[in-house]
Amino acid sequence: QVQLVESGGGLVQPGGSLRLSCVVSGTMFWIYDMGWYRRAPGKQRELVAVISSGEYRKYSDSVKGRFTISRDNAKNTVYLQMNNLKPEDTAVYYCNTDQPQWSWGQGTQVTVSS
């Protein structure tokens, strides 16, 4: 069974940075296109970044230029480097395949506030 474990969230001031990690176990991680999603209070979950198995990247307009997705196949881990954070980035962040096919992990809370 595939397990997703997200970490790295926290409370940060506007303009600050965080690096999220997601460890994937129970599958051949390296063959999948992976995504980072977020769910803000009162909103639906949205896809914010994708990295393909060949490391092609794409981003939602809301995070483009500020967030960077990467992966380490040796560690079965996908990362999200978040810079210049804004209050509207406040959300629970999750990873999954780019068209979610696994059960969701617990996510990691990111709160951007002064």
BAMAR-604568 format. One record per residue (C-alpha): residue number from 1; residue in one letter; x, y, z. Coordinates in steps of 0.001 Angstrom, whole numbers. Layout:
<pts>
- NUM, a, X, Y, Z
...
</pts>
This chain:
<pts>
- 1, q, 0, 0, 0
- 2, v, 1307, 3419, -944
- 3, q, 1967, 5828, 1909
- 4, l, 2559, 9552, 1629
- 5, v, 4179, 11451, 4485
- 6, e, 4408, 15219, 4161
- 7, s, 6498, 17426, 6444
- 8, g, 8182, 20791, 6662
- 9, g, 5249, 23103, 7213
- 10, g, 5022, 25762, 9876
- 11, l, 4305, 29369, 10700
- 12, v, 6225, 31921, 8656
- 13, q, 6015, 35663, 8109
- 14, p, 5095, 37089, 4716
- 15, g, 8147, 37059, 2472
- 16, g, 9592, 34051, 4243
- 17, s, 10490, 30614, 2929
- 18, l, 9737, 26994, 3704
- 19, r, 10778, 23699, 2174
- 20, l, 8239, 20894, 2178
- 21, s, 9093, 17216, 1801
- 22, c, 6964, 14243, 884
- 23, v, 8278, 10723, 1299
- 24, v, 6514, 8091, -799
- 25, s, 6694, 4440, 160
- 26, g, 5228, 1236, -1212
- 27, t, 5590, 1919, -4916
- 28, m, 8061, 2581, -7721
- 29, f, 8148, 6301, -7037
- 30, w, 10469, 7141, -9919
- 31, i, 7981, 6227, -12649
- 32, y, 5288, 8647, -11527
- 33, d, 4628, 12270, -12296
- 34, m, 4220, 13891, -8899
- 35, g, 2299, 16920, -7729
- 36, w, 1960, 19213, -4749
- 37, y, -1537, 20258, -3834
- 38, r, -2970, 22573, -1246
- 39, r, -6294, 23109, 429
- 40, a, -6957, 26516, 1912
- 41, p, -9705, 27021, 4507
- 42, g, -13108, 26946, 2825
- 43, k, -11671, 26090, -587
- 44, q, -11219, 23004, -2702
- 45, r, -7882, 21281, -3027
- 46, e, -5831, 22710, -5880
- 47, l, -2791, 21497, -7754
- 48, v, 59, 23999, -7506
- 49, a, 3107, 22211, -8934
- 50, v, 3936, 19128, -10963
- 51, i, 7191, 17362, -11744
- 52, s, 7237, 14577, -14293
- 53, s, 9315, 11429, -14076
- 54, g, 11642, 13158, -16528
- 55, e, 11739, 16266, -14302
- 56, y, 9647, 18520, -16494
- 57, r, 8026, 21077, -14194
- 58, k, 4903, 23175, -14346
- 59, y, 3226, 25499, -11883
- 60, s, -59, 27188, -11259
- 61, d, -98, 30900, -11975
- 62, s, -538, 31637, -8277
- 63, v, 2870, 30197, -7342
- 64, k, 4904, 30537, -10542
- 65, g, 8211, 32266, -9902
- 66, r, 8018, 31690, -6143
- 67, f, 7773, 27913, -5707
- 68, t, 10108, 25230, -7028
- 69, i, 9271, 21533, -7164
- 70, s, 12024, 18924, -7224
- 71, r, 12473, 15238, -6595
- 72, d, 15097, 12799, -5355
- 73, n, 14311, 9345, -6698
- 74, a, 17003, 7734, -4546
- 75, k, 15117, 8959, -1481
- 76, n, 11587, 8473, -2857
- 77, t, 10989, 12108, -1986
- 78, v, 9422, 15105, -3685
- 79, y, 10127, 18627, -2421
- 80, l, 8483, 22010, -2659
- 81, q, 10688, 25029, -2043
- 82, m, 8436, 27977, -1281
- 83, n, 9874, 31484, -1352
- 84, n, 8331, 34918, -927
- 85, l, 5377, 33394, 850
- 86, k, 2122, 35323, 991
- 87, p, -839, 35080, 3392
- 88, e, -2883, 33533, 563
- 89, d, -457, 30588, 529
- 90, t, -1853, 29528, 3901
- 91, a, -3171, 26005, 3449
- 92, v, -2586, 22349, 4170
- 93, y, -163, 21022, 1578
- 94, y, -276, 17486, 190
- 95, c, 1569, 15440, -2391
- 96, n, 180, 12820, -4742
- 97, t, 508, 11813, -8376
- 98, d, -436, 14560, -10836
- 99, q, -3836, 12914, -11280
- 100, p, -4322, 11758, -7726
- 101, q, -4429, 7987, -7538
- 102, w, -3270, 7281, -4005
- 103, s, -4904, 7821, -650
- 104, w, -4008, 11230, 710
- 105, g, -1498, 11677, 3474
- 106, q, -2079, 13843, 6506
- 107, g, -630, 16894, 4813
- 108, t, 1495, 19606, 6369
- 109, q, 105, 22940, 7542
- 110, v, 1617, 26132, 6172
- 111, t, 542, 29366, 7809
- 112, v, 1767, 32698, 6498
- 113, s, 1034, 35484, 8918
- 114, s, 2684, 38427, 10589
</pts>
